[in-house]
């Protein structure tokens, strides 16, 4: 294994040795982790930006600390995440709204679950991703699982001390730091000669295309009884 | 939790899965729903991996619909069938080690009252007969002796259903089970009397045949626990697999047991009675005023 790169994109096999056991230490304030080594924040940001700009299907996985507007800081951070997403070409947002297990299975195009994050990553062929707003214990679980079974380049934007099992881990990341990362990403994008007009990623595919709340069976008069759809049924054409 | 936790960050509404958008829009957070409206709002627990015909699954469904403040509730469970559905609900769930649910709940309730002194946070333990009356017996009793202010609900399927059908303290005397071929030698533990003696301020025994009654009992137990002390509900939730009850006869079995040894029983202290009557009187008045409007 490359001595400089302890933590690299996988698949590194079932139950890989945790970064901490391989001697990776969390970075001090002002520093970051790049492939398990402590480096300057700027260097780590540039490498992360390059991964998001050059690898296939770059995706942001926002966690509950960003998705739910539980305080002003969370809402500001959410705004910054959207600004970042706009600058990454063909970026997608796949949320992790909570950590509960889902029966029978999650919809891998609509969400990611920390108990089996590989399902979402493999289904969508994601090769670079950003974790932001995920509680540390679940981020650790997911990051190691992703390294075990996928070739995804993981970037952890952590509000605390960072994560050993991510290829790039920034610490103390709040709205301001996300915007700083965005500026670095835009700069790297220009250096790479990638042209991109900022735009928001596509919306969640699980959301209904029509506003069902405005439809009432009464709208269909005497035919209402014939038009009650079964659960999950969408009638697209009718005579 | 809290209502602020069920508000999607601005801008992210179109990136959330439909399930969560529906929970916020059509769910029961911040509202008081009638259990008879089940199916007309987005429920806190929907899909779960419990057996077909499981009466515990039905009880848990009604339990979530009956919560007075789901956004300020934490549910604790332990090994056993119930946790399969509890862990999948949109309410924070803590999995205690087998038997220590009431000890964890004690610490949690105290911590919540220190962390959120101005807010009411409900803690509810839902565990089986093994978790509360066998392996967790000591922890359960001592939480009641200490007068901890949370609700304990025992979903009694009268067997260790997850591990192949061993007898539990709550199995009826003489019953033969797969892993108890000689038949149980002792009587069923009288959990309700134990709870009364140990210091619970509200105690109920119920065979869940009437959803309105289940909801009322759960609500009363949670409201009483907020102010006065431990509350306990003993609910019969048959295991149709280990007791070989055909799925279509599960409700009939619950009704039969209700007539036999699971007659509805409710007991509360005088001060709890006064408190609950006052709350229910105000709610009725409010409902009447809304109808008049």
Boltz contact constraints between the chains, C-beta under 6 A:
constraints:
  - contact:
      token1: [A, 67]
      token2: [B, 9]
      max_distance: 6.0
  - contact:
      token1: [A, 67]
      token2: [B, 12]
      max_distance: 6.0
  - contact:
      token1: [A, 68]
      token2: [B, 5]
      max_distance: 6.0
  - contact:
      token1: [A, 69]
      token2: [B, 7]
      max_distance: 6.0
  - contact:
      token1: [A, 69]
      token2: [B, 9]
      max_distance: 6.0
  - contact:
      token1: [A, 70]
      token2: [B, 4]
      max_distance: 6.0
  - contact:
      token1: [A, 70]
      token2: [B, 5]
      max_distance: 6.0
  - contact:
      token1: [A, 75]
      token2: [B, 9]
      max_distance: 6.0
  - contact:
      token1: [A, 78]
      token2: [B, 9]
      max_distance: 6.0
  - contact:
      token1: [A, 78]
      token2: [B, 12]
      max_distance: 6.0
  - contact:
      token1: [A, 82]
      token2: [B, 11]
      max_distance: 6.0
  - contact:
      token1: [A, 93]
      token2: [B, 15]
      max_distance: 6.0
  - contact:
      token1: [A, 95]
      token2: [B, 15]
      max_distance: 6.0
  - contact:
      token1: [A, 95]
      token2: [B, 16]
      max_distance: 6.0
  - contact:
      token1: [A, 97]
      token2: [B, 20]
      max_distance: 6.0
  - contact:
      token1: [A, 100]
      token2: [B, 88]
      max_distance: 6.0
  - contact:
      token1: [A, 101]
      token2: [B, 87]
      max_distance: 6.0
  - contact:
      token1: [A, 101]
      token2: [B, 88]
      max_distance: 6.0
  - contact:
      token1: [A, 103]
      token2: [B, 47]
      max_distance: 6.0
  - contact:
      token1: [A, 103]
      token2: [B, 48]
      max_distance: 6.0
  - contact:
      token1: [A, 103]
      token2: [B, 49]
      max_distance: 6.0
  - contact:
      token1: [A, 103]
      token2: [B, 88]
      max_distance: 6.0
  - contact:
      token1: [A, 110]
      token2: [B, 17]
      max_distance: 6.0
  - contact:
      token1: [A, 111]
      token2: [B, 17]
      max_distance: 6.0
  - contact:
      token1: [A, 203]
      token2: [B, 14]
      max_distance: 6.0
  - contact:
      token1: [A, 204]
      token2: [B, 15]
      max_distance: 6.0
  - contact:
      token1: [A, 204]
      token2: [B, 17]
      max_distance: 6.0
  - contact:
      token1: [A, 206]
      token2: [B, 17]
      max_distance: 6.0
  - contact:
      token1: [A, 206]
      token2: [B, 18]
      max_distance: 6.0
  - contact:
      token1: [A, 207]
      token2: [B, 18]
      max_distance: 6.0
